Amino acid sequence: MGGSALFLAERGFESHAWDVSQVAIDRLADRGKELGLEIDGAVRDIVMEPPGEGAFDVIAVSHFLDRRIVPALISALRPGGIIFYQTFTRHRVLGGGPQNDDFRLADNELLQLFSGLRLLVYREEGIQGDTTRGLRDEAMIVAQRMA
């Protein structure tokens, strides 16, 4: 947790990070201090308390899937805002990730979940090609909210 927040803060973005784990937030705060970065970290269940409408220019979600929050994430983007979303798929080429398929994406599901946005990047390799390389057990999308 926190890699995206650190990455964005290092590049000058005002950075917020939310997690249900106090331990994760404390680790992020410690790492941010080590690097001299300011990150607003908070314990927050985004399903129960989603971000406000038009609140962010960039949203990054990694290794988390609750389909109910996707509309809130989209509405939390300002016009022109970008979302980066990456999480596990049902392909288990390398292992890892949740055991329960409810918490894993079906084929091309991210494309469907974010279909109202302008697609910038999509990657989902699964079992195609050389399975020892690339993004195997995950899918990722970068998409932009238009006006």
C-alpha positions as CSV (number, residue, x, y, z in Angstrom):
1,M,0.0,0.0,0.0
2,G,1.1,3.5,-0.7
3,G,3.4,3.0,-3.7
4,S,1.1,5.1,-5.9
5,A,0.8,7.9,-3.2
6,L,4.6,8.0,-2.9
7,F,5.0,8.0,-6.7
8,L,2.6,10.9,-7.1
9,A,4.0,12.9,-4.2
10,E,7.5,12.5,-5.6
11,R,6.3,14.2,-8.7
12,G,4.7,17.2,-6.9
13,F,1.1,16.1,-6.7
14,E,-0.9,16.7,-3.5
15,S,-1.2,13.1,-2.4
16,H,-3.9,11.4,-0.3
17,A,-3.8,7.7,0.6
18,W,-6.6,5.7,2.2
19,D,-6.6,2.2,3.6
20,V,-8.6,0.3,6.2
21,S,-5.4,-0.7,7.9
22,Q,-3.8,1.7,10.4
23,V,-0.6,-0.3,10.1
24,A,-0.5,0.4,6.3
25,I,-1.1,4.1,6.9
26,D,1.6,4.3,9.6
27,R,4.1,2.6,7.3
28,L,3.3,5.0,4.5
29,A,3.7,8.0,6.8
30,D,7.1,6.7,8.0
31,R,8.2,6.2,4.4
32,G,6.9,9.6,3.3
33,K,8.9,11.2,6.2
34,E,12.1,9.3,5.2
35,L,11.7,10.7,1.7
36,G,10.7,14.2,2.8
37,L,7.3,13.9,1.2
38,E,4.0,15.2,2.4
39,I,1.2,12.6,2.1
40,D,-2.2,12.9,3.7
41,G,-2.8,9.3,4.9
42,A,-6.0,8.3,6.6
43,V,-7.7,5.1,7.8
44,R,-10.8,5.1,5.6
45,D,-13.2,2.5,4.2
46,I,-13.9,3.9,0.7
47,V,-16.9,1.6,0.3
48,M,-18.6,3.2,3.3
49,E,-17.1,6.7,2.7
50,P,-16.3,7.1,-1.0
51,P,-14.5,10.2,-2.3
52,G,-16.5,13.3,-3.1
53,E,-17.7,14.3,-6.5
54,G,-15.1,16.1,-8.6
55,A,-12.5,15.9,-5.9
56,F,-9.4,14.6,-7.7
57,D,-7.3,15.0,-10.9
58,V,-5.7,11.6,-10.5
59,I,-7.0,8.5,-8.7
60,A,-4.9,5.3,-8.4
61,V,-6.3,2.0,-7.1
62,S,-4.1,-1.0,-6.7
63,H,-4.9,-4.6,-5.7
64,F,-8.4,-3.8,-4.5
65,L,-11.7,-4.7,-6.0
66,D,-15.2,-3.7,-4.9
67,R,-17.3,-3.1,-8.0
68,R,-19.8,-1.0,-6.0
69,I,-17.4,1.9,-5.7
70,V,-16.6,2.3,-9.4
71,P,-19.3,4.9,-10.1
72,A,-18.1,6.9,-7.1
73,L,-14.5,6.8,-8.3
74,I,-15.6,8.0,-11.8
75,S,-17.7,10.8,-10.3
76,A,-14.7,11.8,-8.0
77,L,-12.6,12.6,-11.1
78,R,-12.6,16.2,-12.2
79,P,-13.2,16.7,-16.0
80,G,-9.9,15.7,-17.7
81,G,-9.0,13.6,-14.6
82,I,-7.3,10.3,-14.9
83,I,-7.8,7.0,-13.1
84,F,-5.2,4.2,-12.9
85,Y,-6.8,1.0,-11.7
86,Q,-4.9,-2.3,-11.4
87,T,-6.0,-5.5,-9.7
88,F,-6.0,-9.2,-9.9
89,T,-7.7,-11.2,-12.6
90,R,-9.1,-14.7,-12.5
91,H,-6.1,-16.1,-14.4
92,R,-3.7,-17.6,-11.8
93,V,-0.6,-17.9,-13.9
94,L,1.9,-16.8,-11.2
95,G,-0.3,-17.2,-8.1
96,G,-0.9,-14.6,-5.4
97,G,-3.9,-12.4,-4.9
98,P,-7.3,-13.3,-3.4
99,Q,-8.5,-16.9,-3.5
100,N,-12.1,-15.9,-3.9
101,D,-13.0,-15.1,-7.6
102,D,-15.5,-12.5,-6.3
103,F,-12.4,-10.3,-5.6
104,R,-10.8,-11.0,-9.0
105,L,-11.7,-9.5,-12.4
106,A,-13.3,-11.5,-15.2
107,D,-11.8,-11.2,-18.7
108,N,-12.0,-7.5,-19.9
109,E,-14.0,-6.5,-16.9
110,L,-12.1,-3.3,-16.3
111,L,-13.0,-2.2,-19.8
112,Q,-16.7,-2.7,-18.9
113,L,-16.5,-1.1,-15.5
114,F,-14.9,2.1,-16.9
115,S,-16.6,2.1,-20.3
116,G,-17.8,5.7,-19.8
117,L,-14.3,7.0,-19.7
118,R,-11.8,7.6,-22.5
119,L,-9.4,4.7,-22.7
120,L,-5.8,5.6,-22.6
121,V,-4.1,2.3,-21.7
122,Y,-5.3,-1.2,-21.1
123,R,-3.3,-4.3,-20.3
124,E,-4.4,-7.8,-19.5
125,E,-2.2,-10.6,-20.8
126,G,-3.4,-13.6,-18.8
127,I,-2.2,-16.8,-20.5
128,Q,-1.4,-15.3,-23.9
129,G,2.2,-15.3,-25.1
130,D,5.2,-15.9,-22.8
131,T,3.7,-16.5,-19.4
132,T,7.0,-16.0,-17.7
133,R,7.0,-12.3,-18.6
134,G,4.6,-9.4,-18.4
135,L,1.5,-8.7,-16.4
136,R,-0.1,-12.1,-15.9
137,D,-2.4,-12.2,-12.9
138,E,-3.5,-8.6,-13.1
139,A,-5.3,-6.2,-15.4
140,M,-4.7,-2.5,-15.5
141,I,-6.5,0.5,-17.1
142,V,-5.6,4.1,-17.4
143,A,-8.7,6.1,-18.4
144,Q,-9.7,9.8,-18.5
145,R,-13.0,11.5,-17.6
146,M,-14.1,13.8,-20.3
147,A,-16.1,17.0,-19.6
